[in-house]
């Protein structure tokens, strides 16, 4: 090792100045934590031609970060492996663990934003859950990919870079939990996976909040429903989610599934009905019986767009049922599972569905 004393004073001065400039540049960058949970973005296929056939949750977060040096131009990035699973395996317990870790990190002064890598299958549920229970204005951004990193035209790298860009941006603060996919910035409340093959898989009937193009965020709208800092729910005050199940309805649907689910000790059942949350005549009596047992009945729709109107199709006031507004069954389950940790009043539950 060369001693600085043996170098010309001018050289020493230049070296010290360079080090100080580098240190100053690093300290000026936002600090973003990437919490990895697995999914396709951490997947690998047998060959570059395998874009839909692969094994999810194979690549650790350190390798994801190391393979994308451009992240260092945006923020000081650190990674943490929370889970390494395909997202169809997510449970309520996983949601609680992840939520509590996010809540702890956003309280740190040296953390400016959070990125969560996730599988696409249940990303919308995790995003909505965090949108409800994380009390922060700091950006929390979920990201995923439809193709593994080993595939031709893999989408994960740019998605991850865009997610870090959003999480590191002051202009993303206060907009709730976000999803960065396919150049778009979506609301975690509104977005859903609409396609299971194409890279533009995630859409919202109300439209994207904005886009990230070449490292710049462009915003077009803001979320109106209550979220994060304005939420009445707090992950730090929760120990478990309420038990809520979904039963889908269809032509010729029997009552057997409703009867079976109602006997499992659930606190609410989400009826995923056709159209405006329609309920077949033969299913109305069983849902009335379920409500009489103290279980909340929530009418949702399996239709991708639109929203369920209260007292249309069914007399919700008369039966003391709740309507899910514009939430699809899987998101209605999340909201009910969170809300029922604080109240079992159907009136309060309906208010919550209107506001969140």
Steps between C-alpha positions, in 0.01 A plus 500: 500500500635843407521749786334833436808665655711380205267654241527855371278733706306596186420135428392445859277805480339373180441153648341642811281729292388207285414294808306789651313557174409131480387492864296815450333353191414180687353687796291714264329197349181363656524176696272225367453156654398213272300235686494182293225241525570286191278471196577499127727802532726265695428205268710307251413295192685213335580713194461852363195388303311408818296808578196325651654172621746551783558460872406800711686627808849374416720812489593666834463875541876558514534353151208708370669817622846400380363429153360851466781749573283782363316497833802671656444802277156549653540422870705334768339157483505220756321168475330272750353158430171480690363191320596299195168365377265503203227749586214251472646363824451828690296466819355741755804423715733603217306825461535577869873425503564713193279783625673520836842508332392780266354693794824471695714612206296807405545630855877517448635844414761345270236328282337712230302236314416130482484270199345154533568237236205266474339234286226627271226255600409662832691828475178701487387353833829576675507852355148573621570354844806722546303797366255448786734438794834680449497845664748695289531760227824345377472318165435126523515341156428142397660361188489173311561357156314278259817340365798356689834675470631214286241560224538698180350847547479449877305784661623472857815715479328812366203446732736486798693807387175691458377385841816627669466825305146545633594401856791746496287788373355769721214541253379148586449585867148495637347313206446174686655164423590482131568234238767557232448273200540537124607868530175586683451615858180348634310547825534193720131534581373505145733279301433136414665233291283481189720288271709196589745501208565853369737746666219757523322271743405759763222749438247710688157595374571851632832529317864524603617777732796570276799364310875475546696570183882508495524571870232769517157461659202655322181523708145534367272436797505432875311243709188625678415210732650498850842338529824473699545813712125577494393143580332407826681166490852445628708185453678574829172449687410176323598146594298306240248550223136404528389180329322587174426263212380540141241288320448567129159471344408379151214348308375186676705577814394275792492611862743232615812723492323775693383256764845345534686830529254642752584218742872580516481780755528785251407858585390597149423346164552681169251398235663540159189536292441565131398842370409744775590246769186303416394215731304201372160443658612165644808665663314789668367280786842359584658847508217618725565203728873578505430862596264381775796308644689827545715463190525808278379454142675715238366521146778541244511448125714269294473750212835679451363855474214699644376493860228341707203724581348469844137381503514422129444134411455423872344691795827542690344719767234238572748212517771703679754420230797710389596587143864505389471813284761468219721244673537161337443200730870452582539863605167501683637211704808702593301804611255290701785306664657829610178681596363214708799526733340824624123465454229243439233756421353463152437875485861575587617239254294661222645841586848355473426349160382842377805683636782257419 
